[in-house]
Amino acid sequence: MATTTKGTRRRARRGSRVVARPKARRAGDTGRATRGPRAGITSGEIVAVGVLGLVRSTVVTAVAGARDVGAVLAEAGVSAIRGAIRAGQEIGGDLGTTAREAVRGAITAAGEIGGDLAHVTRSSASGAVKAAGDVGGSVTLVARRAVEGSAAAAKDLGVDVPKLARSAAAGAIEAADRIGTVAGRAVRATLAGPIAGVRSLAAEARPPAAKRRRTRRKSPAA
């Protein structure tokens, strides 16, 4: 009887752990609307649906019926990307692949909806890098994959690949600078070379000091 009781208790404890996680996420669904995409992405869905399709459908659903599509679109994309990266981290998925496909999904959704692609791309890459920092992942890897994801999305939509890649690079660097000086330098070094066939990322990867020096040299002539 003692053995049976212990076994029953163990099964009960295990069962409570499995149920507790979904309940925590569902509670978030009834909160602020901006947290909807994050709460809607779980590790199980990442495996079943795939990052690209899940983020894309999450963004489209979040924007449906919104009055100010432009304002909601970028925010929904960032929330979905962060949710995908955190969920992927929970199941031990490849962080770089998750980031690339998440950014690609958000941009693809924006293209289908008719949003500002440059703005969404920049905010998506920034959100991906920030999420990587939050989960203790490699910000340089995610920055590179975010640019690759933007290039893939541009090809999917038939738009200017270098333009979106540059927007992604700018967003990734912006987020890295906010994380810290070391992170900012590392991401700039990573994006200094060609990525996804785009060789014009040097301007985005140039350190801020270099830009300031160039501005000071021009000011006397003006």
C-alpha positions, 0 to 999 in steps of 0.5 A: 500500500505504501508503494502504491501511495507513493506511486500515485503521488508521483503521478499526481505531481507529474500531471500537475506540472504538465497542466500548469504550463498551459494554464499560465499561458492561457492566463496571458491571453486574457490580458493586454492585446499586445501580448496575444501573439506571445501567449498564442505560441507554444513549444508544441505548436512550434514543432507541429506547425513550424516557425514560419507558418506559425508566426505568419498566421499569428501576425495576420490574426493579430492584425485582423480587424485593427483600425490602425494596421500600421501601428499594430503590425510591427508590434504584433510581428515583434511579439510573435518573433519573441514568442517563437524564440522563447518557445524554441529555446524551451524545446532546445531548438536551433536558435538561429533557424528559429530566428530566421524563419520567425523574421521571415514569417513576420515580414511575409505577413506584412507583405501580404497585409500591405504594411510598411516592409522596411519598418516591419523588417527593422523592428522584427530584426531588432525584436529577434536580437533582443529576444536572443539576449533575453534567453541568453542566446547568441546575439551575433548568430541571431543578427545574421539569421535575421538578415538572412530571414529578411532576404528570404522574405524579400524573395518570397514577396518579390521585392528589393532584397538589399533594401530589406537586408539593410533594414534588418541589419540596422534593426539588429545593430540597434538592438545589440547596442541597447544590450551593451557595447560588446554586443554592439561591436560583435554584431557589427563585425558579424554584419560587416561582410556579405550576407545572403548575397547582399554586399551593401551592409557596410554602412549599417555595420559601421561603428557610430564613432566613424559616422560622427567623425565624418559628420564633424568633418563636413560641418566646417565646409557647410 
